[in-house]
């Protein structure tokens, strides 16, 4: 049994456009990655249900930003056996921390989209 899981991280620079989102989702489905970290999704709570339906049922966990800025997402494909214990989503859409068990190994997944300027408070907020 192969316990290797590939992880992919991608800054998508916004997924609000349906045509672009479907192209990105198609590309991600074709990848060998079992866990996918997306940054700068430009997601909101209103789009979450639609995006999950378009993706096709895998675990999709969000920390929403605004429809024109920030936002991170972790996607866990259906072929990855996972138990999610806890999720911490930044209210500004800058980071997402997920406590999981995969193949009987407890892990912490962290998807971070830091500001592009010096902001020590961001790092302190993340570490706390």
C-alpha positions as CSV (number, residue, x, y, z in Angstrom):
1,X,0.0,0.0,0.0
2,X,1.4,3.4,-1.0
3,X,1.0,6.0,1.7
4,X,2.5,8.8,-0.4
5,X,0.3,11.8,-1.0
6,X,1.2,14.6,-3.3
7,X,0.5,18.2,-2.2
8,X,0.0,21.0,-4.7
9,X,0.0,24.7,-3.8
10,X,-1.2,27.3,-6.3
11,X,-1.9,31.0,-6.3
12,X,-5.0,31.2,-8.6
13,X,-5.4,35.0,-8.6
14,X,-9.1,34.8,-8.3
15,X,-11.7,32.2,-9.2
16,X,-14.8,34.4,-9.4
17,X,-15.0,34.0,-13.2
18,X,-16.8,30.7,-13.9
19,X,-14.9,30.0,-17.1
20,X,-11.5,30.4,-15.3
21,X,-12.7,28.5,-12.3
22,X,-13.8,25.5,-14.4
23,X,-10.5,25.5,-16.3
24,X,-8.5,25.6,-13.0
25,X,-10.7,22.8,-11.5
26,X,-10.2,20.7,-14.6
27,X,-6.4,21.1,-14.4
28,X,-6.4,20.3,-10.6
29,X,-8.5,17.2,-11.2
30,X,-5.9,16.0,-13.8
31,X,-3.0,16.5,-11.3
32,X,-1.7,13.7,-9.1
33,X,-2.1,15.8,-6.0
34,X,-4.3,14.4,-3.3
35,X,-4.3,17.6,-1.3
36,X,-4.4,21.0,-2.9
37,X,-3.7,24.4,-1.3
38,X,-5.2,27.4,-3.2
39,X,-4.3,31.0,-2.4
40,X,-6.0,34.3,-3.5
41,X,-9.3,32.5,-4.3
42,X,-11.4,35.7,-3.9
43,X,-14.1,33.5,-2.4
44,X,-17.0,34.4,-0.2
45,X,-19.5,32.4,1.8
46,X,-22.1,33.0,-0.9
47,X,-20.0,31.1,-3.6
48,X,-19.0,28.2,-1.4
49,X,-21.9,25.8,-2.3
50,X,-21.6,26.4,-6.0
51,X,-17.8,25.9,-6.0
52,X,-18.2,22.6,-4.1
53,X,-20.8,21.4,-6.6
54,X,-18.5,22.4,-9.5
55,X,-15.6,20.7,-7.9
56,X,-17.5,17.5,-7.4
57,X,-17.8,16.5,-3.8
58,X,-14.4,16.4,-2.3
59,X,-13.6,18.1,0.9
60,X,-13.2,21.8,0.2
61,X,-12.4,24.0,3.2
62,X,-12.3,27.8,3.0
63,X,-11.1,30.9,4.7
64,X,-12.9,33.5,2.8
65,X,-11.5,36.9,1.9
66,X,-13.4,39.3,-0.4
67,X,-14.7,38.7,-3.9
68,X,-11.8,40.7,-5.2
69,X,-9.0,39.9,-2.7
70,X,-7.5,37.3,-0.4
71,X,-9.0,33.9,0.4
72,X,-7.5,30.5,0.8
73,X,-8.8,27.0,0.3
74,X,-7.7,23.4,1.0
75,X,-9.1,20.7,-1.3
76,X,-8.8,17.0,-0.3
77,X,-9.6,14.7,-3.2
78,X,-12.0,11.8,-2.7
79,X,-9.2,9.2,-3.0
80,X,-7.5,10.5,0.2
81,X,-8.8,8.8,3.4
82,X,-9.0,11.7,5.9
83,X,-10.6,12.5,9.2
84,X,-10.9,16.2,9.9
85,X,-10.6,17.0,13.7
86,X,-10.5,20.8,13.8
87,X,-10.4,23.8,11.4
88,X,-9.2,27.4,12.1
89,X,-10.1,29.8,9.4
90,X,-8.8,33.4,9.5
91,X,-11.7,35.9,9.2
92,X,-9.6,38.0,6.7
93,X,-8.9,35.0,4.4
94,X,-5.2,35.0,5.0
95,X,-4.7,31.5,6.5
96,X,-6.4,28.1,7.1
97,X,-5.2,25.6,9.6
98,X,-6.7,22.1,9.5
99,X,-6.0,19.3,12.1
100,X,-6.4,15.9,10.3
101,X,-5.6,12.2,10.4
102,X,-4.5,10.7,7.1
103,X,-3.5,7.0,6.9
104,X,-3.5,6.9,10.7
105,X,-1.0,9.8,10.9
106,X,-2.1,13.0,12.7
107,X,-1.1,16.1,10.7
108,X,-1.7,19.8,10.7
109,X,-2.2,21.4,7.3
110,X,-1.7,25.1,7.0
111,X,-2.4,27.2,4.0
112,X,-1.0,30.7,4.3
113,X,-1.5,33.8,2.0
114,X,0.6,36.5,3.8
115,X,0.3,40.2,3.0
116,X,2.8,41.5,0.5
117,X,3.9,44.2,2.9
118,X,5.7,44.1,6.3
119,X,3.0,43.3,8.8
120,X,4.3,41.8,12.1
121,X,0.8,41.6,13.5
122,X,-0.2,39.1,10.8
123,X,2.6,36.6,11.8
124,X,1.7,37.1,15.5
125,X,-2.0,36.4,14.8
126,X,-1.1,33.3,12.8
127,X,1.2,31.9,15.4
128,X,-1.3,32.4,18.2
